[in-house]
Every structure is written in C-alpha cells, then in structure tokens.
Amino acid sequence: MKSVLISGFAFGALASEDWESFKTTFGKSYENREVEAYRKGIFETNLQFISQQNSQQSEYTLGVNQFADLLTQEWSSQYFGMAKPATSYGDAPYLGRHVASNATLPTSVDWSQKGAVTPIKNQGQCGSCWAFSSTGSLEGANAIATGKLVSLSEQQLVDCTKAEGEQGCNGGLMDGAFKYAEKTAICTEDSYSYQAKSGECQASSCTTGLAVGAVTGFKDVATDSKNDLMSAVAQQPVSIAIEADKQVFQLYKDGVLSGMCGAQLDHGVLVVGYGTESNGGDYWKVKNSWGPSWGAEGYILLKRGKVGAQAGECGILTAPSYPVIKKTSEEIIV
C-alpha cells in the first residue's frame, strides 16, 4: 500500500508540473476554475495513457501536444472534416486509374525534401482537412510540373466550392476541390489567407497561384494496392483519406504508427513519401494539417503494408487520388 501511495503522489506531483508547463507551452487559458479543473482531469488521463503506451516499447511514441486537454471525441469533432461522397468521383475529368508500371520503384521517396511540399499548415477548429489535402496535392503536382513551389489558398476552397458540393468548415472531399481547380484559377496563400471559418468567396481579387487550365483532371489509385500507391507517390504527393479518430493519433509524437486504427475514413491528409526506418520498419510519410507542434513536426509515419484489413494502416489504401497538371517548364523537380 505504501508503494502505491508513493507512486500515486509522485504521479500527481508530476502531472501538476506538466499541467503548468502544458498551459505555458500552448498558451492555454480557461474561463474559470471549474473549467480548468475539468480540462486538467482530461489532461491527466491523457498523460497516463501516454505513459502506458510508451512503456510498451512500440515502434511509435506518444507525447503531450496542443490536444492533450481534449477528450478524443471532442477533438475529432473539431479537427477533422471529411464528408461522405455522394458519388465515387467528382465532375473533374476522370483520367483513368493509376497503375504501377513494371519499372523498379525507388526504395524511398520524400517530396518534402525535394522542394514539392509547402511548410506544415494548421486548419484550426474548422473541418477543412479536405481543403488542406487538396492544396497539398495541387502544390506538389504544380511544383513538379513547373519547378516552382507556390503555396495555394485553402480559404478559397472553403469559401468558393459550394457548387461542387463542399461544405466549408463542415467538411468536404478532395475530388470536389479538384473539380473546382480544373475550371477556376487557384489563389496564392498570401493573397487569400486562411481564416479557419467559412466566409464569402473573394477569389476575384486575389493573386493567381495556379492558372485556369493548368489542372486537366485527376486520377485515382487502385484500392488496397500498396504497390500502386508507392508508384503514385514516387511520381508526386497523393491525397488520401484515413481514419484518425483514435487516442493514439491524437497524441502521436513520432515513430511508425501500426495496428491502432481502422478504415472508417474521416480525415483528409497528404502522402509525401515512403521509406524504411533503421530498424527495418516500412512506412508512409504523411503530412497533416494540425500545425508543427503535433506529431513529428506536423508529420506522421504510418506502417506501410497490409496491417489487418487490406485497406492498410488507418485505411490509407482505400481512396488515394491526385490531380494531373500540365507540364509548363523543363525545370521540373525530380
């Protein structure tokens, strides 16, 4: 009993110290003592979960981040934003299915190290993950085709794509964004900045970052095919949907996440590469849109391979797609 009391006291003291550090690090403040006490209780529960999971010596580790004072259910309701599709594809020209050729694939790819991925962005408390996944794949395809990396406006997609069936901060789909980009110029991030809320379309007064006609359509990637997705990612960053509504995803810090989520798609992200850890673990490198303080400076590594269901870790193999952009320069990124 004595040892239990001592360990409990030690954890309580540590949790109180960590709570104060957490508030300072992430600029947290609460409207009254009751609310703070409630949030501190959730934080302490999450802290225990982090400690328990990390003690199992998995390929991944968890850590305290800006979401550590949130219940998993409320976190997922605020920071996701995938809508359910009415049809399999949007009205952008469907240019066929990406199929891996017989060429040998590179052992690793990382477009974030090759000038085709913009810095980590933050969607805030707006269900606009679909817009960030879409701009990410458009930015990458454009950079590879033209040699110029231009940060594109998520806010334009949030505000201006109702006709394509998108719902702004209430969710959307990447194929609807590709449909819009095929017929409309996409603004630069600087000229149409992100507000984390839905507003009126202001696209007529922005600076063009991606011209009308640059996007010729999109391709999907064969479902449940690791090899085909590797082939597509070797070509350019690829938009995907995953299931992210798990506590391990909420508190992920680094390493290769494996066996901890299903395939009920609820979050749009971007695959920017793949590779193998020094310990032999194969992974996909995925760019998220929750800011650089989440995960591995905004990224997560997901197990590459069929884990459980054929859909792959977190459903990553279920619905990949990417836009096709005209090549306009010989100075392409390779």
Stockholm file with secondary structure:
# STOCKHOLM 1.0

chainA/1-334         MKSVLISGFAFGALASEDWESFKTTFGKSYENREVEAYRKGIFETNLQFISQQNSQQSEYTLGVNQFADLLTQEWSSQYFGMAKPATSYGDAPYLGRHVASNATLPTSVDWSQKGAVTPIKNQGQCGSCWAFSSTGSLEGANAIATGKLVSLSEQQLVDCTKAEGEQGCNGGLMDGAFKYAEKTAICTEDSYSYQAKSGECQASSCTTGLAVGAVTGFKDVATDSKNDLMSAVAQQPVSIAIEADKQVFQLYKDGVLSGMCGAQLDHGVLVVGYGTESNGGDYWKVKNSWGPSWGAEGYILLKRGKVGAQAGECGILTAPSYPVIKKTSEEIIV
#=GR chainA/1-334 SS CHHHHHHHHHHHHHHHHHHHHHHHHHTCCCSSHHHHHHHHHHHHHHHHHHHHHHTTCCSEEECCCTTTTSCHHHHHHHHCCBCCCSSSSCSSCEEEEECCCSSCCCSCEEGGGTTCSCCCCBCCSSBCHHHHHHHHHHHHHHHHHHSCCCCBCHHHHHHHCGGGTCCTTBCBCHHHHHHHHHHSCEEBTTTSCCCSSCCCCCGGGSCEEECTTSEEEEEEECTTCHHHHHHHHHHSCEEEEECCCSHHHHTEEEEEECSCCCSCCCEEEEEEEEEECTTSCEEEEEECSBCTTSTBTTEEEEECSCCSSTTCGGGTTSSCEEEEECCCCSCCCC
#=GC SS_cons         CHHHHHHHHHHHHHHHHHHHHHHHHHTCCCSSHHHHHHHHHHHHHHHHHHHHHHTTCCSEEECCCTTTTSCHHHHHHHHCCBCCCSSSSCSSCEEEEECCCSSCCCSCEEGGGTTCSCCCCBCCSSBCHHHHHHHHHHHHHHHHHHSCCCCBCHHHHHHHCGGGTCCTTBCBCHHHHHHHHHHSCEEBTTTSCCCSSCCCCCGGGSCEEECTTSEEEEEEECTTCHHHHHHHHHHSCEEEEECCCSHHHHTEEEEEECSCCCSCCCEEEEEEEEEECTTSCEEEEEECSBCTTSTBTTEEEEECSCCSSTTCGGGTTSSCEEEEECCCCSCCCC
//
